[in-house]
Amino acid sequence: MNDQRGVAGLLPATSATTSHGMSLPPDQPPPASPPEKPKQSSEERRARHADRLTTIRLRMAIGRELDDRGITTPAAIGEVLGMSADEATSLLTRRQWREGDVALLQAAAARLGLQVPGARGDDD
């Protein structure tokens, strides 16, 4: 058997190794790292933070109002908010910020007749 190990028992440098310890053929470049996300400006970060706070306030106010009215099933919540049960449940429970959530939550609050202090567009 032909042993191709060089000095100190190491393989030649022509054999690239991936992060999982598997060797790539010498003619393939190592895998590229994922592209970097563009940095947000401080103004964009502040706006995103304000949106997060607004969504929290709106979700809490809407949830309180639904509880006070005894509306607890996904189907009833969706009907009152004017959307499907799945959409309403997702809007009120998701933890990840999404573009457009503030507008959807503001529309839902308006359908319930809520005035939410501190929500963008109200007493800000």
N, C-alpha and C positions, 0 to 999 in steps of 0.2 A: 504494500500500500504506500502511495506517495504522500508524504506529509509536507504540506505547503507552509507550515508555520515558520516564521522568521525568528528574529532575536526575541528572547524571553517568552517564546511560545505564542506570540501575537500573530494574527492574520495580517496579510499585506494590506496597505492603505487603499488598495483599489476596490475593496469590498466595503460598500457603505452599509451602515447599520441603522435601522429605524428605531424609534422610541420603544418599540415592543421587542427589540432584540433580534428581529429577523433580518437577514441579509438581503439586500437588493442586488440584482445583477449589476455589474460594473457600468453598463451603458445607460442606466437610469439615474437621473439626478435625485437627490434626497427630496422627500415631500416638502412642499412649500407650506409655510405657516399661513394661517387664515389672515385675510386683509384686516388691517386695523380699522376700528370704528372711528369715524371722524369725531374730533373733539367738539363738544358743545361750548358755545360762548357763555359767559356768565349770565347774560340776559336770557339765553335759552334755558339755562339751568333754573333760573329764578321763575320763569314762566312755567316750566314743567313742575317745579315744586308747588307753585300756586295751584296748578291744575290738580295735583295729587291731593292737596288739602281741600280743595273745592269738592272733589269726588267723594272724599271721606265725609265731609259735612252733609252733602246731598244724600249719600247712601244711608247715613244714620237718620236723617230727618225722614226720608221716605220709608225706611224700615219701621221707625217709630209710628208713623202715621198708619201704615198698613196694619201693624199690631193693634193700635188703638181701634181701628175699624174691624178687627177680627178677620182680616184677610190674610190667610196663611198658606193656602195651597198654591203651587206654581201656576195652575190654570187660572185661578182667581186673580193672582197678582198680574199675570200677563194680560188678562182681560181689562183690568182697571188701568194698567199702564199703556194699553193700546198696542201690545206686541205679543209675539208668541210666548208661551210659558218658558221655553228654553232661552229665548233672548232676554226675557226679563230676569230670569234666575241668574244667567251669566252676567248681566249688567250689574246686578246688585251684589254679587258675591265674588267676582274675580278680583284677584290681588295685583295683577299686572296692569300697568297703565296702558291705555290705548287711545290713540288719536280719535276724537269724536265722543268719548265717554261723557265729558262735561256737558256737551249739548244734549245728548240723550237723557242724562240725569236731570238736567234743567227742564226738559220737556216733560219728563215723568213727574217732577215736582209740581209743575204748572198744572198738569192734569189732575193732581190731587189738591190743588189750591194752596200749595205751601209757599210761604215766604221764608227763605233760608238766609239768615244773616251771615255775612262773610262769604257767601257763594258769589262767584264772579257774576257781575251783572246786577247784583243786589247790594245795597248799602256798603259797598267795598271801600 
